[in-house]
């Protein structure tokens, strides 16, 4: 991951590498992208997950969340 602006902005990339994928799958079957931005009172999270299931089928999920400091999640959407 990478942190910018004194740690307030964070970008992370996570995944798996398959050296010998099946013919209908890519070398990176699982990928997770995360963005996070924090202010004094709240933090904004965005996450995208992609899972290659083979045969051209992918599962893609998006999530957005806002956390208030001292309160917890006030918005939590999974798309």
Biopython code that builds the backbone (N, CA, C, O; Angstrom):
import numpy as np
from Bio.PDB.StructureBuilder import StructureBuilder

atoms = [
    (1, "UNK", "N", (0.811, -1.183, 0.000)),
    (1, "UNK", "CA", (0.000, 0.000, 0.000)),
    (1, "UNK", "C", (0.856, 1.249, 0.000)),
    (1, "UNK", "O", (2.062, 1.199, 0.246)),
    (2, "UNK", "N", (0.215, 2.363, -0.279)),
    (2, "UNK", "CA", (0.867, 3.662, -0.324)),
    (2, "UNK", "C", (0.071, 4.631, 0.537)),
    (2, "UNK", "O", (-1.155, 4.694, 0.446)),
    (3, "UNK", "N", (0.776, 5.383, 1.370)),
    (3, "UNK", "CA", (0.131, 6.413, 2.179)),
    (3, "UNK", "C", (0.640, 7.773, 1.739)),
    (3, "UNK", "O", (1.841, 7.973, 1.556)),
    (4, "UNK", "N", (-0.291, 8.709, 1.572)),
    (4, "UNK", "CA", (0.034, 10.073, 1.161)),
    (4, "UNK", "C", (-0.629, 11.060, 2.108)),
    (4, "UNK", "O", (-1.485, 10.682, 2.908)),
    (5, "UNK", "N", (-0.241, 12.307, 2.020)),
    (5, "UNK", "CA", (-0.838, 13.388, 2.818)),
    (5, "UNK", "C", (-0.786, 13.071, 4.308)),
    (5, "UNK", "O", (-1.800, 13.128, 5.004)),
    (6, "UNK", "N", (0.410, 12.737, 4.786)),
    (6, "UNK", "CA", (0.637, 12.418, 6.197)),
    (6, "UNK", "C", (-0.233, 11.249, 6.688)),
    (6, "UNK", "O", (-0.668, 11.228, 7.839)),
    (7, "UNK", "N", (-0.475, 10.292, 5.806)),
    (7, "UNK", "CA", (-1.238, 9.103, 6.168)),
    (7, "UNK", "C", (-2.748, 9.241, 6.057)),
    (7, "UNK", "O", (-3.472, 8.288, 6.345)),
    (8, "UNK", "N", (-3.244, 10.414, 5.641)),
    (8, "UNK", "CA", (-4.705, 10.590, 5.527)),
    (8, "UNK", "C", (-5.267, 9.876, 4.311)),
    (8, "UNK", "O", (-6.411, 9.421, 4.343)),
    (9, "UNK", "N", (-4.487, 9.766, 3.234)),
    (9, "UNK", "CA", (-4.933, 9.081, 2.021)),
    (9, "UNK", "C", (-4.131, 7.796, 1.891)),
    (9, "UNK", "O", (-2.902, 7.812, 1.967)),
    (10, "UNK", "N", (-4.831, 6.679, 1.695)),
    (10, "UNK", "CA", (-4.163, 5.389, 1.600)),
    (10, "UNK", "C", (-4.706, 4.615, 0.411)),
    (10, "UNK", "O", (-5.916, 4.572, 0.191)),
    (11, "UNK", "N", (-3.815, 4.005, -0.352)),
    (11, "UNK", "CA", (-4.179, 3.154, -1.479)),
    (11, "UNK", "C", (-3.516, 1.801, -1.262)),
    (11, "UNK", "O", (-2.305, 1.728, -1.053)),
    (12, "UNK", "N", (-4.309, 0.722, -1.312)),
    (12, "UNK", "CA", (-3.798, -0.640, -1.132)),
    (12, "UNK", "C", (-4.227, -1.505, -2.299)),
    (12, "UNK", "O", (-5.320, -1.340, -2.841)),
    (13, "UNK", "N", (-3.364, -2.423, -2.678)),
    (13, "UNK", "CA", (-3.653, -3.419, -3.700)),
    (13, "UNK", "C", (-3.250, -4.766, -3.134)),
    (13, "UNK", "O", (-2.136, -4.936, -2.639)),
    (14, "UNK", "N", (-4.164, -5.722, -3.211)),
    (14, "UNK", "CA", (-3.911, -7.054, -2.677)),
    (14, "UNK", "C", (-4.399, -8.060, -3.708)),
    (14, "UNK", "O", (-5.340, -7.779, -4.450)),
    (15, "UNK", "N", (-3.781, -9.204, -3.761)),
    (15, "UNK", "CA", (-4.233, -10.198, -4.716)),
    (15, "UNK", "C", (-3.434, -11.473, -4.631)),
    (15, "UNK", "O", (-2.592, -11.646, -3.750)),
    (16, "UNK", "N", (-3.709, -12.356, -5.557)),
    (16, "UNK", "CA", (-3.026, -13.641, -5.636)),
    (16, "UNK", "C", (-2.490, -13.809, -7.054)),
    (16, "UNK", "O", (-3.081, -13.320, -8.018)),
    (17, "UNK", "N", (-1.368, -14.506, -7.165)),
    (17, "UNK", "CA", (-0.772, -14.798, -8.468)),
    (17, "UNK", "C", (-0.749, -16.303, -8.674)),
    (17, "UNK", "O", (-0.313, -17.048, -7.797)),
    (18, "UNK", "N", (-1.219, -16.750, -9.833)),
    (18, "UNK", "CA", (-1.216, -18.166, -10.186)),
    (18, "UNK", "C", (-0.229, -18.345, -11.340)),
    (18, "UNK", "O", (-0.475, -17.874, -12.450)),
    (19, "UNK", "N", (0.885, -19.025, -11.076)),
    (19, "UNK", "CA", (1.917, -19.206, -12.102)),
    (19, "UNK", "C", (1.457, -20.134, -13.222)),
    (19, "UNK", "O", (1.910, -20.000, -14.359)),
    (20, "UNK", "N", (0.563, -21.073, -12.917)),
    (20, "UNK", "CA", (0.065, -22.023, -13.917)),
    (20, "UNK", "C", (-1.462, -21.999, -13.942)),
    (20, "UNK", "O", (-2.104, -22.944, -13.485)),
    (21, "UNK", "N", (-2.040, -20.936, -14.467)),
    (21, "UNK", "CA", (-3.506, -20.867, -14.471)),
    (21, "UNK", "C", (-4.104, -21.818, -15.505)),
    (21, "UNK", "O", (-3.447, -22.218, -16.467)),
    (22, "UNK", "N", (-5.357, -22.162, -15.278)),
    (22, "UNK", "CA", (-6.054, -22.951, -16.281)),
    (22, "UNK", "C", (-6.269, -22.084, -17.521)),
    (22, "UNK", "O", (-6.082, -20.868, -17.482)),
    (23, "UNK", "N", (-6.657, -22.715, -18.600)),
    (23, "UNK", "CA", (-6.749, -22.007, -19.873)),
    (23, "UNK", "C", (-7.770, -20.867, -19.849)),
    (23, "UNK", "O", (-7.606, -19.880, -20.566)),
    (24, "UNK", "N", (-8.815, -20.992, -19.037)),
    (24, "UNK", "CA", (-9.863, -19.977, -18.997)),
    (24, "UNK", "C", (-9.701, -19.008, -17.826)),
    (24, "UNK", "O", (-10.626, -18.260, -17.511)),
    (25, "UNK", "N", (-8.528, -19.016, -17.176)),
    (25, "UNK", "CA", (-8.303, -18.147, -16.032)),
    (25, "UNK", "C", (-7.038, -17.329, -16.255)),
    (25, "UNK", "O", (-6.129, -17.770, -16.959)),
    (26, "UNK", "N", (-6.975, -16.144, -15.662)),
    (26, "UNK", "CA", (-5.801, -15.301, -15.781)),
    (26, "UNK", "C", (-4.771, -15.593, -14.698)),
    (26, "UNK", "O", (-5.010, -16.401, -13.800)),
    (27, "UNK", "N", (-3.631, -14.932, -14.791)),
    (27, "UNK", "CA", (-2.569, -15.107, -13.803)),
    (27, "UNK", "C", (-2.923, -14.480, -12.452)),
    (27, "UNK", "O", (-2.382, -14.882, -11.422)),
    (28, "UNK", "N", (-3.829, -13.496, -12.452)),
    (28, "UNK", "CA", (-4.236, -12.833, -11.214)),
    (28, "UNK", "C", (-5.723, -13.099, -10.965)),
    (28, "UNK", "O", (-6.557, -12.263, -11.310)),
    (29, "UNK", "N", (-6.069, -14.243, -10.374)),
    (29, "UNK", "CA", (-7.487, -14.589, -10.211)),
    (29, "UNK", "C", (-8.208, -13.758, -9.145)),
    (29, "UNK", "O", (-9.422, -13.577, -9.232)),
    (30, "UNK", "N", (-7.494, -13.258, -8.155)),
    (30, "UNK", "CA", (-8.118, -12.486, -7.078)),
    (30, "UNK", "C", (-7.424, -11.139, -6.949)),
    (30, "UNK", "O", (-6.202, -11.068, -6.822)),
    (31, "UNK", "N", (-8.212, -10.074, -6.983)),
    (31, "UNK", "CA", (-7.657, -8.727, -6.842)),
    (31, "UNK", "C", (-8.550, -7.908, -5.909)),
    (31, "UNK", "O", (-9.776, -7.952, -6.008)),
    (32, "UNK", "N", (-7.919, -7.165, -5.007)),
    (32, "UNK", "CA", (-8.648, -6.267, -4.115)),
    (32, "UNK", "C", (-7.979, -4.904, -4.171)),
    (32, "UNK", "O", (-6.780, -4.786, -3.922)),
    (33, "UNK", "N", (-8.753, -3.877, -4.496)),
    (33, "UNK", "CA", (-8.292, -2.492, -4.526)),
    (33, "UNK", "C", (-8.980, -1.758, -3.386)),
    (33, "UNK", "O", (-10.195, -1.872, -3.226)),
    (34, "UNK", "N", (-8.229, -1.011, -2.596)),
    (34, "UNK", "CA", (-8.809, -0.244, -1.495)),
    (34, "UNK", "C", (-8.308, 1.186, -1.535)),
    (34, "UNK", "O", (-7.119, 1.443, -1.724)),
    (35, "UNK", "N", (-9.233, 2.106, -1.355)),
    (35, "UNK", "CA", (-8.912, 3.518, -1.190)),
    (35, "UNK", "C", (-9.489, 3.962, 0.142)),
    (35, "UNK", "O", (-10.599, 3.577, 0.511)),
    (36, "UNK", "N", (-8.734, 4.768, 0.854)),
    (36, "UNK", "CA", (-9.217, 5.259, 2.145)),
    (36, "UNK", "C", (-8.739, 6.699, 2.310)),
    (36, "UNK", "O", (-7.582, 7.022, 2.038)),
    (37, "UNK", "N", (-9.648, 7.548, 2.758)),
    (37, "UNK", "CA", (-9.296, 8.931, 3.046)),
    (37, "UNK", "C", (-9.849, 9.297, 4.417)),
    (37, "UNK", "O", (-11.040, 9.132, 4.678)),
    (38, "UNK", "N", (-8.988, 9.790, 5.280)),
    (38, "UNK", "CA", (-9.404, 10.122, 6.636)),
    (38, "UNK", "C", (-9.309, 11.614, 6.912)),
    (38, "UNK", "O", (-8.346, 12.271, 6.516)),
    (39, "UNK", "N", (-10.304, 12.136, 7.587)),
    (39, "UNK", "CA", (-10.305, 13.522, 8.044)),
    (39, "UNK", "C", (-10.274, 13.498, 9.566)),
    (39, "UNK", "O", (-10.123, 12.432, 10.165)),
    (40, "UNK", "N", (-10.413, 14.647, 10.191)),
    (40, "UNK", "CA", (-10.407, 14.702, 11.653)),
    (40, "UNK", "C", (-11.605, 13.987, 12.264)),
    (40, "UNK", "O", (-11.508, 13.444, 13.364)),
    (41, "UNK", "N", (-12.736, 13.983, 11.559)),
    (41, "UNK", "CA", (-13.952, 13.424, 12.153)),
    (41, "UNK", "C", (-14.442, 12.133, 11.506)),
    (41, "UNK", "O", (-15.201, 11.390, 12.128)),
    (42, "UNK", "N", (-14.026, 11.848, 10.271)),
    (42, "UNK", "CA", (-14.549, 10.658, 9.612)),
    (42, "UNK", "C", (-13.533, 10.083, 8.631)),
    (42, "UNK", "O", (-12.545, 10.724, 8.272)),
    (43, "UNK", "N", (-13.812, 8.846, 8.212)),
    (43, "UNK", "CA", (-12.966, 8.144, 7.253)),
    (43, "UNK", "C", (-13.858, 7.572, 6.160)),
    (43, "UNK", "O", (-14.895, 6.972, 6.446)),
    (44, "UNK", "N", (-13.452, 7.761, 4.908)),
    (44, "UNK", "CA", (-14.164, 7.246, 3.744)),
    (44, "UNK", "C", (-13.393, 6.055, 3.197)),
    (44, "UNK", "O", (-12.185, 6.141, 2.977)),
    (45, "UNK", "N", (-14.094, 4.932, 2.975)),
    (45, "UNK", "CA", (-13.486, 3.709, 2.458)),
    (45, "UNK", "C", (-14.172, 3.336, 1.154)),
    (45, "UNK", "O", (-15.397, 3.408, 1.047)),
    (46, "UNK", "N", (-13.380, 2.935, 0.159)),
    (46, "UNK", "CA", (-13.910, 2.379, -1.085)),
    (46, "UNK", "C", (-13.117, 1.112, -1.372)),
    (46, "UNK", "O", (-11.889, 1.108, -1.281)),
    (47, "UNK", "N", (-13.823, 0.034, -1.721)),
    (47, "UNK", "CA", (-13.154, -1.237, -1.977)),
    (47, "UNK", "C", (-13.775, -1.910, -3.192)),
    (47, "UNK", "O", (-14.994, -1.910, -3.361)),
    (48, "UNK", "N", (-12.918, -2.486, -4.040)),
    (48, "UNK", "CA", (-13.373, -3.247, -5.201)),
    (48, "UNK", "C", (-12.691, -4.609, -5.151)),
    (48, "UNK", "O", (-11.466, -4.691, -5.061)),
    (49, "UNK", "N", (-13.487, -5.680, -5.210)),
    (49, "UNK", "CA", (-12.980, -7.051, -5.176)),
    (49, "UNK", "C", (-13.360, -7.718, -6.494)),
    (49, "UNK", "O", (-14.516, -7.662, -6.914)),
    (50, "UNK", "N", (-12.377, -8.352, -7.149)),
    (50, "UNK", "CA", (-12.622, -9.099, -8.374)),
    (50, "UNK", "C", (-12.075, -10.510, -8.196)),
    (50, "UNK", "O", (-10.908, -10.693, -7.851)),
    (51, "UNK", "N", (-12.924, -11.504, -8.433)),
    (51, "UNK", "CA", (-12.530, -12.912, -8.329)),
    (51, "UNK", "C", (-12.811, -13.563, -9.674)),
    (51, "UNK", "O", (-13.951, -13.562, -10.139)),
    (52, "UNK", "N", (-11.776, -14.122, -10.306)),
    (52, "UNK", "CA", (-11.911, -14.816, -11.587)),
    (52, "UNK", "C", (-12.302, -16.260, -11.300)),
    (52, "UNK", "O", (-11.509, -17.021, -10.746)),
    (53, "UNK", "N", (-13.517, -16.638, -11.673)),
    (53, "UNK", "CA", (-14.038, -17.979, -11.406)),
    (53, "UNK", "C", (-13.788, -18.949, -12.547)),
    (53, "UNK", "O", (-14.202, -20.107, -12.479)),
    (54, "UNK", "N", (-13.118, -18.491, -13.591)),
    (54, "UNK", "CA", (-12.864, -19.342, -14.753)),
    (54, "UNK", "C", (-14.007, -19.272, -15.741)),
    (54, "UNK", "O", (-15.076, -18.749, -15.424)),
    (55, "UNK", "N", (-13.791, -19.794, -16.932)),
    (55, "UNK", "CA", (-14.797, -19.801, -18.010)),
    (55, "UNK", "C", (-15.309, -18.405, -18.317)),
    (55, "UNK", "O", (-16.454, -18.245, -18.740)),
    (56, "UNK", "N", (-14.478, -17.391, -18.110)),
    (56, "UNK", "CA", (-14.874, -16.016, -18.404)),
    (56, "UNK", "C", (-15.805, -15.413, -17.369)),
    (56, "UNK", "O", (-16.279, -14.291, -17.553)),
    (57, "UNK", "N", (-16.076, -16.119, -16.298)),
    (57, "UNK", "CA", (-16.982, -15.623, -15.259)),
    (57, "UNK", "C", (-16.167, -14.917, -14.168)),
    (57, "UNK", "O", (-15.215, -15.478, -13.625)),
    (58, "UNK", "N", (-16.553, -13.706, -13.868)),
    (58, "UNK", "CA", (-15.922, -12.937, -12.793)),
    (58, "UNK", "C", (-16.969, -12.547, -11.772)),
    (58, "UNK", "O", (-18.122, -12.284, -12.117)),
    (59, "UNK", "N", (-16.569, -12.511, -10.526)),
    (59, "UNK", "CA", (-17.428, -11.965, -9.476)),
    (59, "UNK", "C", (-16.805, -10.643, -9.073)),
    (59, "UNK", "O", (-15.637, -10.587, -8.688)),
    (60, "UNK", "N", (-17.592, -9.577, -9.163)),
    (60, "UNK", "CA", (-17.100, -8.248, -8.821)),
    (60, "UNK", "C", (-17.979, -7.652, -7.740)),
    (60, "UNK", "O", (-19.207, -7.664, -7.831)),
    (61, "UNK", "N", (-17.328, -7.133, -6.719)),
    (61, "UNK", "CA", (-18.045, -6.513, -5.615)),
    (61, "UNK", "C", (-17.460, -5.126, -5.360)),
    (61, "UNK", "O", (-16.254, -4.910, -5.481)),
    (62, "UNK", "N", (-18.331, -4.205, -5.009)),
    (62, "UNK", "CA", (-17.927, -2.853, -4.643)),
    (62, "UNK", "C", (-18.473, -2.559, -3.252)),
    (62, "UNK", "O", (-19.583, -2.970, -2.913)),
    (63, "UNK", "N", (-17.702, -1.859, -2.465)),
    (63, "UNK", "CA", (-18.162, -1.486, -1.129)),
    (63, "UNK", "C", (-17.758, -0.042, -0.855)),
    (63, "UNK", "O", (-16.667, 0.389, -1.229)),
    (64, "UNK", "N", (-18.642, 0.698, -0.201)),
    (64, "UNK", "CA", (-18.377, 2.076, 0.203)),
    (64, "UNK", "C", (-18.822, 2.217, 1.649)),
    (64, "UNK", "O", (-19.906, 1.766, 2.020)),
    (65, "UNK", "N", (-17.982, 2.846, 2.466)),
    (65, "UNK", "CA", (-18.297, 2.978, 3.882)),
    (65, "UNK", "C", (-17.793, 4.314, 4.392)),
    (65, "UNK", "O", (-16.739, 4.796, 3.977)),
    (66, "UNK", "N", (-18.560, 4.908, 5.300)),
    (66, "UNK", "CA", (-18.146, 6.124, 6.007)),
    (66, "UNK", "C", (-18.174, 5.807, 7.492)),
    (66, "UNK", "O", (-19.194, 5.371, 8.026)),
    (67, "UNK", "N", (-17.054, 6.029, 8.149)),
    (67, "UNK", "CA", (-16.940, 5.808, 9.594)),
    (67, "UNK", "C", (-16.770, 7.152, 10.288)),
    (67, "UNK", "O", (-15.900, 7.942, 9.921)),
    (68, "UNK", "N", (-17.602, 7.407, 11.290)),
    (68, "UNK", "CA", (-17.441, 8.589, 12.133)),
    (68, "UNK", "C", (-16.602, 8.213, 13.338)),
    (68, "UNK", "O", (-16.863, 7.204, 13.994)),
    (69, "UNK", "N", (-15.608, 9.009, 13.628)),
    (69, "UNK", "CA", (-14.731, 8.725, 14.757)),
    (69, "UNK", "C", (-15.525, 8.770, 16.064)),
    (69, "UNK", "O", (-16.210, 9.753, 16.348)),
    (70, "UNK", "N", (-15.431, 7.725, 16.837)),
    (70, "UNK", "CA", (-16.135, 7.650, 18.110)),
    (70, "UNK", "C", (-17.568, 7.158, 18.001)),
    (70, "UNK", "O", (-18.196, 6.872, 19.020)),
    (71, "UNK", "N", (-18.108, 7.050, 16.768)),
    (71, "UNK", "CA", (-19.487, 6.600, 16.568)),
    (71, "UNK", "C", (-19.521, 5.248, 15.856)),
    (71, "UNK", "O", (-20.229, 4.335, 16.280)),
    (72, "UNK", "N", (-18.761, 5.127, 14.782)),
    (72, "UNK", "CA", (-18.758, 3.908, 13.979)),
    (72, "UNK", "C", (-19.289, 4.171, 12.593)),
    (72, "UNK", "O", (-19.313, 5.310, 12.126)),
    (73, "UNK", "N", (-19.720, 3.096, 11.931)),
    (73, "UNK", "CA", (-20.206, 3.191, 10.551)),
    (73, "UNK", "C", (-21.526, 3.946, 10.519)),
    (73, "UNK", "O", (-22.440, 3.665, 11.293)),
    (74, "UNK", "N", (-21.608, 4.917, 9.602)),
    (74, "UNK", "CA", (-22.901, 5.587, 9.394)),
    (74, "UNK", "C", (-23.443, 5.245, 8.010)),
    (74, "UNK", "O", (-24.652, 5.300, 7.785)),
    (75, "UNK", "N", (-22.554, 4.894, 7.083)),
    (75, "UNK", "CA", (-22.954, 4.457, 5.739)),
    (75, "UNK", "C", (-22.147, 3.213, 5.423)),
    (75, "UNK", "O", (-20.930, 3.196, 5.609)),
    (76, "UNK", "N", (-22.824, 2.160, 4.941)),
    (76, "UNK", "CA", (-22.151, 0.931, 4.584)),
    (76, "UNK", "C", (-22.900, 0.300, 3.420)),
    (76, "UNK", "O", (-23.907, -0.379, 3.623)),
    (77, "UNK", "N", (-22.414, 0.520, 2.197)),
    (77, "UNK", "CA", (-23.054, -0.001, 0.996)),
    (77, "UNK", "C", (-22.190, -1.070, 0.367)),
    (77, "UNK", "O", (-20.991, -0.874, 0.170)),
    (78, "UNK", "N", (-22.789, -2.191, 0.055)),
    (78, "UNK", "CA", (-22.155, -3.238, -0.729)),
    (78, "UNK", "C", (-22.927, -3.344, -2.028)),
    (78, "UNK", "O", (-24.138, -3.562, -2.027)),
    (79, "UNK", "N", (-22.229, -3.192, -3.121)),
    (79, "UNK", "CA", (-22.881, -3.243, -4.446)),
    (79, "UNK", "C", (-22.415, -4.464, -5.203)),
    (79, "UNK", "O", (-22.844, -4.690, -6.335)),
]
sb = StructureBuilder()
sb.init_structure("model")
sb.init_model(0)
sb.init_chain("A")
sb.init_seg("    ")
for serial, (resi, resn, name, xyz) in enumerate(atoms, 1):
    if name == "N":
        sb.init_residue(resn, " ", resi, " ")
    sb.init_atom(name, np.array(xyz, "f"), 0.0, 1.0, " ", f" {name:<3s}", serial, name[0])
structure = sb.get_structure()
